[in-house]
């Protein structure tokens, strides 16, 4: 019984479904960056809310 060899790209990487591995890596990187942006924005909103509690009035850090 012969086993089918997995298709690889010209540079030797295994495919991720129908995609080149660089596409999959870019998707993971974008996902990671969106999580980091969400965490930073959440911390910024929390800091702005805390600043408003301590020193009401004045300029806003966030416009919303």
PyMOL Python script that loads the backbone (N, CA, C, O; Angstrom):
from pymol import cmd

cmd.read_pdbstr("""\
ATOM      1  N   UNK A   1       0.844  -1.180   0.000  1.00  0.00           N
ATOM      2  CA  UNK A   1       0.000   0.000   0.000  1.00  0.00           C
ATOM      3  C   UNK A   1       0.889   1.243   0.000  1.00  0.00           C
ATOM      4  O   UNK A   1       1.742   1.404   0.873  1.00  0.00           O
ATOM      5  N   UNK A   2       0.689   2.099  -0.960  1.00  0.00           N
ATOM      6  CA  UNK A   2       1.496   3.312  -1.054  1.00  0.00           C
ATOM      7  C   UNK A   2       0.782   4.458  -0.362  1.00  0.00           C
ATOM      8  O   UNK A   2      -0.436   4.616  -0.455  1.00  0.00           O
ATOM      9  N   UNK A   3       1.573   5.239   0.326  1.00  0.00           N
ATOM     10  CA  UNK A   3       1.040   6.439   0.967  1.00  0.00           C
ATOM     11  C   UNK A   3       1.266   7.629   0.053  1.00  0.00           C
ATOM     12  O   UNK A   3       2.300   7.755  -0.602  1.00  0.00           O
ATOM     13  N   UNK A   4       0.268   8.496   0.031  1.00  0.00           N
ATOM     14  CA  UNK A   4       0.433   9.723  -0.755  1.00  0.00           C
ATOM     15  C   UNK A   4       1.297  10.697   0.005  1.00  0.00           C
ATOM     16  O   UNK A   4       1.092  10.917   1.199  1.00  0.00           O
ATOM     17  N   UNK A   5       2.257  11.280  -0.674  1.00  0.00           N
ATOM     18  CA  UNK A   5       3.101  12.289  -0.028  1.00  0.00           C
ATOM     19  C   UNK A   5       2.338  13.592   0.048  1.00  0.00           C
ATOM     20  O   UNK A   5       1.594  13.949  -0.866  1.00  0.00           O
ATOM     21  N   UNK A   6       2.529  14.293   1.144  1.00  0.00           N
ATOM     22  CA  UNK A   6       1.889  15.604   1.302  1.00  0.00           C
ATOM     23  C   UNK A   6       2.496  16.579   0.312  1.00  0.00           C
ATOM     24  O   UNK A   6       3.704  16.577   0.077  1.00  0.00           O
ATOM     25  N   UNK A   7       1.635  17.420  -0.269  1.00  0.00           N
ATOM     26  CA  UNK A   7       2.140  18.429  -1.196  1.00  0.00           C
ATOM     27  C   UNK A   7       2.883  19.497  -0.410  1.00  0.00           C
ATOM     28  O   UNK A   7       2.418  19.963   0.630  1.00  0.00           O
ATOM     29  N   UNK A   8       4.012  19.865  -0.911  1.00  0.00           N
ATOM     30  CA  UNK A   8       4.786  20.936  -0.286  1.00  0.00           C
ATOM     31  C   UNK A   8       4.956  22.060  -1.296  1.00  0.00           C
ATOM     32  O   UNK A   8       4.768  21.874  -2.498  1.00  0.00           O
ATOM     33  N   UNK A   9       5.312  23.216  -0.787  1.00  0.00           N
ATOM     34  CA  UNK A   9       5.585  24.349  -1.666  1.00  0.00           C
ATOM     35  C   UNK A   9       6.993  24.192  -2.243  1.00  0.00           C
ATOM     36  O   UNK A   9       7.747  23.301  -1.851  1.00  0.00           O
ATOM     37  N   UNK A  10       7.327  25.078  -3.182  1.00  0.00           N
ATOM     38  CA  UNK A  10       8.661  25.005  -3.793  1.00  0.00           C
ATOM     39  C   UNK A  10       9.769  25.240  -2.781  1.00  0.00           C
ATOM     40  O   UNK A  10      10.879  24.728  -2.926  1.00  0.00           O
ATOM     41  N   UNK A  11       9.450  26.034  -1.736  1.00  0.00           N
ATOM     42  CA  UNK A  11      10.492  26.300  -0.730  1.00  0.00           C
ATOM     43  C   UNK A  11      10.480  25.291   0.409  1.00  0.00           C
ATOM     44  O   UNK A  11      11.180  25.481   1.404  1.00  0.00           O
ATOM     45  N   UNK A  12       9.697  24.218   0.282  1.00  0.00           N
ATOM     46  CA  UNK A  12       9.785  23.114   1.226  1.00  0.00           C
ATOM     47  C   UNK A  12       8.808  23.141   2.380  1.00  0.00           C
ATOM     48  O   UNK A  12       8.856  22.259   3.237  1.00  0.00           O
ATOM     49  N   UNK A  13       7.921  24.122   2.433  1.00  0.00           N
ATOM     50  CA  UNK A  13       6.950  24.185   3.519  1.00  0.00           C
ATOM     51  C   UNK A  13       5.733  23.327   3.191  1.00  0.00           C
ATOM     52  O   UNK A  13       5.353  23.190   2.028  1.00  0.00           O
ATOM     53  N   UNK A  14       5.132  22.756   4.217  1.00  0.00           N
ATOM     54  CA  UNK A  14       3.883  22.024   4.020  1.00  0.00           C
ATOM     55  C   UNK A  14       2.749  23.012   3.854  1.00  0.00           C
ATOM     56  O   UNK A  14       2.723  24.052   4.513  1.00  0.00           O
ATOM     57  N   UNK A  15       1.821  22.697   2.984  1.00  0.00           N
ATOM     58  CA  UNK A  15       0.668  23.566   2.760  1.00  0.00           C
ATOM     59  C   UNK A  15      -0.281  23.489   3.951  1.00  0.00           C
ATOM     60  O   UNK A  15      -0.359  22.470   4.638  1.00  0.00           O
ATOM     61  N   UNK A  16      -1.004  24.594   4.185  1.00  0.00           N
ATOM     62  CA  UNK A  16      -2.036  24.647   5.219  1.00  0.00           C
ATOM     63  C   UNK A  16      -3.358  24.702   4.470  1.00  0.00           C
ATOM     64  O   UNK A  16      -3.813  25.776   4.078  1.00  0.00           O
ATOM     65  N   UNK A  17      -3.972  23.540   4.272  1.00  0.00           N
ATOM     66  CA  UNK A  17      -5.151  23.481   3.429  1.00  0.00           C
ATOM     67  C   UNK A  17      -4.742  23.872   2.022  1.00  0.00           C
ATOM     68  O   UNK A  17      -3.724  23.391   1.525  1.00  0.00           O
ATOM     69  N   UNK A  18      -5.513  24.734   1.364  1.00  0.00           N
ATOM     70  CA  UNK A  18      -5.134  25.159   0.012  1.00  0.00           C
ATOM     71  C   UNK A  18      -4.168  26.354   0.010  1.00  0.00           C
ATOM     72  O   UNK A  18      -3.782  26.833  -1.056  1.00  0.00           O
ATOM     73  N   UNK A  19      -3.783  26.828   1.185  1.00  0.00           N
ATOM     74  CA  UNK A  19      -3.016  28.065   1.283  1.00  0.00           C
ATOM     75  C   UNK A  19      -1.527  27.812   1.477  1.00  0.00           C
ATOM     76  O   UNK A  19      -1.110  26.779   2.001  1.00  0.00           O
ATOM     77  N   UNK A  20      -0.747  28.784   1.040  1.00  0.00           N
ATOM     78  CA  UNK A  20       0.688  28.782   1.338  1.00  0.00           C
ATOM     79  C   UNK A  20       0.837  29.097   2.826  1.00  0.00           C
ATOM     80  O   UNK A  20       0.025  29.842   3.374  1.00  0.00           O
ATOM     81  N   UNK A  21       1.844  28.553   3.483  1.00  0.00           N
ATOM     82  CA  UNK A  21       2.008  28.807   4.919  1.00  0.00           C
ATOM     83  C   UNK A  21       2.131  30.286   5.277  1.00  0.00           C
ATOM     84  O   UNK A  21       1.727  30.686   6.370  1.00  0.00           O
ATOM     85  N   UNK A  22       2.682  31.109   4.376  1.00  0.00           N
ATOM     86  CA  UNK A  22       2.808  32.531   4.675  1.00  0.00           C
ATOM     87  C   UNK A  22       1.438  33.176   4.861  1.00  0.00           C
ATOM     88  O   UNK A  22       1.294  34.093   5.670  1.00  0.00           O
ATOM     89  N   UNK A  23       0.437  32.711   4.129  1.00  0.00           N
ATOM     90  CA  UNK A  23      -0.928  33.241   4.287  1.00  0.00           C
ATOM     91  C   UNK A  23      -1.462  32.875   5.661  1.00  0.00           C
ATOM     92  O   UNK A  23      -2.082  33.701   6.331  1.00  0.00           O
ATOM     93  N   UNK A  24      -1.225  31.647   6.079  1.00  0.00           N
ATOM     94  CA  UNK A  24      -1.676  31.222   7.406  1.00  0.00           C
ATOM     95  C   UNK A  24      -0.945  31.994   8.500  1.00  0.00           C
ATOM     96  O   UNK A  24      -1.556  32.411   9.484  1.00  0.00           O
ATOM     97  N   UNK A  25       0.348  32.182   8.332  1.00  0.00           N
ATOM     98  CA  UNK A  25       1.123  32.940   9.322  1.00  0.00           C
ATOM     99  C   UNK A  25       0.657  34.388   9.390  1.00  0.00           C
ATOM    100  O   UNK A  25       0.595  34.971  10.473  1.00  0.00           O
ATOM    101  N   UNK A  26       0.327  34.974   8.234  1.00  0.00           N
ATOM    102  CA  UNK A  26      -0.167  36.355   8.214  1.00  0.00           C
ATOM    103  C   UNK A  26      -1.513  36.435   8.933  1.00  0.00           C
ATOM    104  O   UNK A  26      -1.774  37.403   9.647  1.00  0.00           O
ATOM    105  N   UNK A  27      -2.362  35.434   8.752  1.00  0.00           N
ATOM    106  CA  UNK A  27      -3.642  35.414   9.454  1.00  0.00           C
ATOM    107  C   UNK A  27      -3.457  35.327  10.960  1.00  0.00           C
ATOM    108  O   UNK A  27      -4.149  36.010  11.715  1.00  0.00           O
ATOM    109  N   UNK A  28      -2.533  34.495  11.394  1.00  0.00           N
ATOM    110  CA  UNK A  28      -2.258  34.375  12.830  1.00  0.00           C
ATOM    111  C   UNK A  28      -1.677  35.675  13.370  1.00  0.00           C
ATOM    112  O   UNK A  28      -2.027  36.096  14.473  1.00  0.00           O
ATOM    113  N   UNK A  29      -0.794  36.314  12.607  1.00  0.00           N
ATOM    114  CA  UNK A  29      -0.201  37.582  13.043  1.00  0.00           C
ATOM    115  C   UNK A  29      -1.271  38.670  13.153  1.00  0.00           C
ATOM    116  O   UNK A  29      -1.274  39.440  14.114  1.00  0.00           O
ATOM    117  N   UNK A  30      -2.173  38.738  12.179  1.00  0.00           N
ATOM    118  CA  UNK A  30      -3.256  39.725  12.254  1.00  0.00           C
ATOM    119  C   UNK A  30      -4.172  39.459  13.438  1.00  0.00           C
ATOM    120  O   UNK A  30      -4.623  40.394  14.100  1.00  0.00           O
ATOM    121  N   UNK A  31      -4.447  38.198  13.705  1.00  0.00           N
ATOM    122  CA  UNK A  31      -5.264  37.850  14.861  1.00  0.00           C
ATOM    123  C   UNK A  31      -4.573  38.275  16.153  1.00  0.00           C
ATOM    124  O   UNK A  31      -5.206  38.852  17.037  1.00  0.00           O
ATOM    125  N   UNK A  32      -3.276  37.993  16.264  1.00  0.00           N
ATOM    126  CA  UNK A  32      -2.518  38.393  17.459  1.00  0.00           C
ATOM    127  C   UNK A  32      -2.500  39.914  17.620  1.00  0.00           C
ATOM    128  O   UNK A  32      -2.672  40.424  18.727  1.00  0.00           O
ATOM    129  N   UNK A  33      -2.293  40.637  16.518  1.00  0.00           N
ATOM    130  CA  UNK A  33      -2.286  42.100  16.592  1.00  0.00           C
ATOM    131  C   UNK A  33      -3.650  42.645  16.999  1.00  0.00           C
ATOM    132  O   UNK A  33      -3.727  43.628  17.736  1.00  0.00           O
ATOM    133  N   UNK A  34      -4.722  42.021  16.530  1.00  0.00           N
ATOM    134  CA  UNK A  34      -6.051  42.486  16.939  1.00  0.00           C
ATOM    135  C   UNK A  34      -6.289  42.224  18.418  1.00  0.00           C
ATOM    136  O   UNK A  34      -6.921  43.041  19.088  1.00  0.00           O
ATOM    137  N   UNK A  35      -5.800  41.110  18.943  1.00  0.00           N
ATOM    138  CA  UNK A  35      -5.925  40.857  20.387  1.00  0.00           C
ATOM    139  C   UNK A  35      -5.121  41.873  21.192  1.00  0.00           C
ATOM    140  O   UNK A  35      -5.599  42.373  22.210  1.00  0.00           O
ATOM    141  N   UNK A  36      -3.921  42.177  20.749  1.00  0.00           N
ATOM    142  CA  UNK A  36      -3.093  43.165  21.443  1.00  0.00           C
ATOM    143  C   UNK A  36      -3.755  44.532  21.405  1.00  0.00           C
ATOM    144  O   UNK A  36      -3.766  45.241  22.410  1.00  0.00           O
ATOM    145  N   UNK A  37      -4.311  44.914  20.247  1.00  0.00           N
ATOM    146  CA  UNK A  37      -4.996  46.201  20.132  1.00  0.00           C
ATOM    147  C   UNK A  37      -6.208  46.246  21.059  1.00  0.00           C
ATOM    148  O   UNK A  37      -6.472  47.279  21.674  1.00  0.00           O
ATOM    149  N   UNK A  38      -6.942  45.149  21.167  1.00  0.00           N
ATOM    150  CA  UNK A  38      -8.092  45.098  22.061  1.00  0.00           C
ATOM    151  C   UNK A  38      -7.666  45.273  23.520  1.00  0.00           C
ATOM    152  O   UNK A  38      -8.309  46.008  24.269  1.00  0.00           O
ATOM    153  N   UNK A  39      -6.603  44.613  23.918  1.00  0.00           N
ATOM    154  CA  UNK A  39      -6.124  44.722  25.304  1.00  0.00           C
ATOM    155  C   UNK A  39      -5.652  46.148  25.593  1.00  0.00           C
ATOM    156  O   UNK A  39      -5.963  46.699  26.648  1.00  0.00           O
ATOM    157  N   UNK A  40      -4.906  46.748  24.667  1.00  0.00           N
ATOM    158  CA  UNK A  40      -4.411  48.114  24.868  1.00  0.00           C
ATOM    159  C   UNK A  40      -5.581  49.092  24.934  1.00  0.00           C
ATOM    160  O   UNK A  40      -5.593  49.977  25.790  1.00  0.00           O
ATOM    161  N   UNK A  41      -6.562  48.948  24.047  1.00  0.00           N
ATOM    162  CA  UNK A  41      -7.718  49.832  24.060  1.00  0.00           C
ATOM    163  C   UNK A  41      -8.523  49.665  25.355  1.00  0.00           C
ATOM    164  O   UNK A  41      -9.004  50.650  25.915  1.00  0.00           O
ATOM    165  N   UNK A  42      -8.669  48.443  25.823  1.00  0.00           N
ATOM    166  CA  UNK A  42      -9.379  48.198  27.082  1.00  0.00           C
ATOM    167  C   UNK A  42      -8.648  48.864  28.248  1.00  0.00           C
ATOM    168  O   UNK A  42      -9.286  49.465  29.113  1.00  0.00           O
ATOM    169  N   UNK A  43      -7.328  48.765  28.280  1.00  0.00           N
ATOM    170  CA  UNK A  43      -6.561  49.411  29.348  1.00  0.00           C
ATOM    171  C   UNK A  43      -6.678  50.930  29.252  1.00  0.00           C
ATOM    172  O   UNK A  43      -6.771  51.606  30.277  1.00  0.00           O
ATOM    173  N   UNK A  44      -6.675  51.473  28.038  1.00  0.00           N
ATOM    174  CA  UNK A  44      -6.794  52.912  27.847  1.00  0.00           C
ATOM    175  C   UNK A  44      -8.164  53.419  28.287  1.00  0.00           C
ATOM    176  O   UNK A  44      -8.261  54.473  28.915  1.00  0.00           O
ATOM    177  N   UNK A  45      -9.215  52.681  27.965  1.00  0.00           N
ATOM    178  CA  UNK A  45     -10.560  53.061  28.401  1.00  0.00           C
ATOM    179  C   UNK A  45     -10.656  53.005  29.922  1.00  0.00           C
ATOM    180  O   UNK A  45     -11.254  53.888  30.537  1.00  0.00           O
ATOM    181  N   UNK A  46     -10.076  51.983  30.530  1.00  0.00           N
ATOM    182  CA  UNK A  46     -10.077  51.888  31.989  1.00  0.00           C
ATOM    183  C   UNK A  46      -9.303  53.011  32.644  1.00  0.00           C
ATOM    184  O   UNK A  46      -9.725  53.539  33.673  1.00  0.00           O
ATOM    185  N   UNK A  47      -8.174  53.383  32.062  1.00  0.00           N
ATOM    186  CA  UNK A  47      -7.381  54.484  32.614  1.00  0.00           C
ATOM    187  C   UNK A  47      -8.119  55.808  32.462  1.00  0.00           C
ATOM    188  O   UNK A  47      -8.070  56.647  33.362  1.00  0.00           O
ATOM    189  N   UNK A  48      -8.804  56.011  31.332  1.00  0.00           N
ATOM    190  CA  UNK A  48      -9.561  57.243  31.114  1.00  0.00           C
ATOM    191  C   UNK A  48     -10.732  57.326  32.092  1.00  0.00           C
ATOM    192  O   UNK A  48     -11.017  58.392  32.637  1.00  0.00           O
ATOM    193  N   UNK A  49     -11.395  56.218  32.307  1.00  0.00           N
ATOM    194  CA  UNK A  49     -12.515  56.185  33.254  1.00  0.00           C
ATOM    195  C   UNK A  49     -12.027  56.490  34.672  1.00  0.00           C
ATOM    196  O   UNK A  49     -12.664  57.252  35.399  1.00  0.00           O
ATOM    197  N   UNK A  50     -10.895  55.895  35.062  1.00  0.00           N
ATOM    198  CA  UNK A  50     -10.329  56.141  36.393  1.00  0.00           C
ATOM    199  C   UNK A  50      -9.899  57.595  36.529  1.00  0.00           C
ATOM    200  O   UNK A  50     -10.117  58.203  37.577  1.00  0.00           O
ATOM    201  N   UNK A  51      -9.297  58.161  35.498  1.00  0.00           N
ATOM    202  CA  UNK A  51      -8.880  59.561  35.535  1.00  0.00           C
ATOM    203  C   UNK A  51     -10.090  60.474  35.685  1.00  0.00           C
ATOM    204  O   UNK A  51     -10.020  61.477  36.395  1.00  0.00           O
ATOM    205  N   UNK A  52     -11.200  60.142  35.026  1.00  0.00           N
ATOM    206  CA  UNK A  52     -12.414  60.940  35.160  1.00  0.00           C
ATOM    207  C   UNK A  52     -12.991  60.862  36.576  1.00  0.00           C
ATOM    208  O   UNK A  52     -13.583  61.830  37.054  1.00  0.00           O
ATOM    209  N   UNK A  53     -12.826  59.731  37.242  1.00  0.00           N
ATOM    210  CA  UNK A  53     -13.299  59.608  38.623  1.00  0.00           C
ATOM    211  C   UNK A  53     -12.458  60.453  39.577  1.00  0.00           C
ATOM    212  O   UNK A  53     -12.990  61.079  40.493  1.00  0.00           O
ATOM    213  N   UNK A  54     -11.141  60.468  39.356  1.00  0.00           N
ATOM    214  CA  UNK A  54     -10.244  61.177  40.259  1.00  0.00           C
ATOM    215  C   UNK A  54     -10.262  62.675  39.984  1.00  0.00           C
ATOM    216  O   UNK A  54     -10.383  63.478  40.909  1.00  0.00           O
ATOM    217  N   UNK A  55     -10.141  63.053  38.711  1.00  0.00           N
ATOM    218  CA  UNK A  55     -10.113  64.470  38.319  1.00  0.00           C
ATOM    219  C   UNK A  55     -11.212  64.731  37.290  1.00  0.00           C
ATOM    220  O   UNK A  55     -10.951  64.704  36.088  1.00  0.00           O
ATOM    221  N   UNK A  56     -12.448  64.986  37.754  1.00  0.00           N
ATOM    222  CA  UNK A  56     -13.513  65.226  36.775  1.00  0.00           C
ATOM    223  C   UNK A  56     -13.271  66.513  35.991  1.00  0.00           C
ATOM    224  O   UNK A  56     -12.662  67.460  36.489  1.00  0.00           O
ATOM    225  N   UNK A  57     -13.766  66.522  34.744  1.00  0.00           N
ATOM    226  CA  UNK A  57     -13.562  67.687  33.878  1.00  0.00           C
ATOM    227  C   UNK A  57     -12.222  67.626  33.199  1.00  0.00           C
ATOM    228  O   UNK A  57     -11.513  66.625  33.299  1.00  0.00           O
ATOM    229  N   UNK A  58     -11.872  68.681  32.513  1.00  0.00           N
ATOM    230  CA  UNK A  58     -10.588  68.732  31.828  1.00  0.00           C
ATOM    231  C   UNK A  58     -10.660  68.046  30.478  1.00  0.00           C
ATOM    232  O   UNK A  58     -11.715  67.554  30.078  1.00  0.00           O
ATOM    233  N   UNK A  59      -9.537  68.013  29.779  1.00  0.00           N
ATOM    234  CA  UNK A  59      -9.529  67.394  28.439  1.00  0.00           C
ATOM    235  C   UNK A  59      -9.699  65.878  28.517  1.00  0.00           C
ATOM    236  O   UNK A  59      -9.250  65.234  29.464  1.00  0.00           O
ATOM    237  N   UNK A  60     -10.347  65.336  27.516  1.00  0.00           N
ATOM    238  CA  UNK A  60     -10.579  63.894  27.461  1.00  0.00           C
ATOM    239  C   UNK A  60      -9.451  63.204  26.697  1.00  0.00           C
ATOM    240  O   UNK A  60      -8.974  63.709  25.681  1.00  0.00           O
ATOM    241  N   UNK A  61      -9.044  62.074  27.188  1.00  0.00           N
ATOM    242  CA  UNK A  61      -8.047  61.276  26.480  1.00  0.00           C
ATOM    243  C   UNK A  61      -8.711  60.583  25.283  1.00  0.00           C
ATOM    244  O   UNK A  61      -8.150  60.533  24.188  1.00  0.00           O
ATOM    245  N   UNK A  62      -9.906  60.054  25.514  1.00  0.00           N
ATOM    246  CA  UNK A  62     -10.659  59.387  24.472  1.00  0.00           C
ATOM    247  C   UNK A  62     -11.903  60.224  24.140  1.00  0.00           C
ATOM    248  O   UNK A  62     -12.542  60.756  25.047  1.00  0.00           O
ATOM    249  N   UNK A  63     -12.245  60.342  22.882  1.00  0.00           N
ATOM    250  CA  UNK A  63     -13.387  61.184  22.518  1.00  0.00           C
ATOM    251  C   UNK A  63     -14.740  60.547  22.805  1.00  0.00           C
ATOM    252  O   UNK A  63     -15.761  61.205  22.609  1.00  0.00           O
ATOM    253  N   UNK A  64     -14.797  59.307  23.256  1.00  0.00           N
ATOM    254  CA  UNK A  64     -16.097  58.682  23.516  1.00  0.00           C
ATOM    255  C   UNK A  64     -16.292  58.379  24.973  1.00  0.00           C
ATOM    256  O   UNK A  64     -17.335  57.851  25.359  1.00  0.00           O
TER     257      UNK A  64
END
""", "prot")
cmd.dss("prot")
cmd.show_as("cartoon", "prot")
cmd.util.cbc("prot")
cmd.orient("prot")
